[in-house]
Amino acid sequence: MSVVARIDRSWQQRSRGRFRNILDLLSRKADISALDLLQMSQRQIESQLSQIDQGQVTV
């Protein structure tokens, strides 16, 4: 059995069908990091709006 076939077989066993291949996994990881950045931005905006509402920040 070739090295490529062994790696592919091992990958399929470990991923349990969640990802088609390693590139699919990496693209989903990138999506998760983008989501984390969006959530962080949302928290910052909410904090700034809260400060404005409380009169702590002048615009």
N, C-alpha and C positions, 0 to 999 in steps of 0.2 A: 504494500500500500504506500502511495506517495506521501510526502510530508504534507502537501496541500490537502489531500483527502483526509489525513489524520487530523489536521487542524480544523477543517470544516466539520468533521464528525464530532470532535470535542466541543466545538462552538455550538453546534445544534443541541447537544446534550445539556450544556450549561445554560443556554438561553431559554430553553424549554419553549421555543416557538414565539417568544415575545418580540424578538427582533429577527428580521430576515438575514441580516449580516452585520458585520462590525460597523460599516458605514451607516446603517440604519440606527444602530445604537448611538453613534456619535452625533448624528443629526438630532436625535431626541434629547441627548444631553445638552446640546446647544439650545434647544427649545426651552429646556428647564432653566438654564442660566438666564435666558432672555426673560422668562417669566419671573424669576427672582428679581431681576433689575426693575421690571414693571411694578412688582409689589413694593420694592423699596421706594421707588418714585412716588407711588400712591401714598405711602405713609408720610413721606416728606411733604407732599402737597396738603394732606389732611392736617398735619402739624402746623403748617404755615397758615392754613385757613382758620384753624382753631385760635392761633395767636392773633390773627387779624380780628376775629370775632370778639376776643377778650380785650381788644384795644391795646395789646402789647406791642404791636408793630404798626408803624405809620407807613402808609403807602403813598 
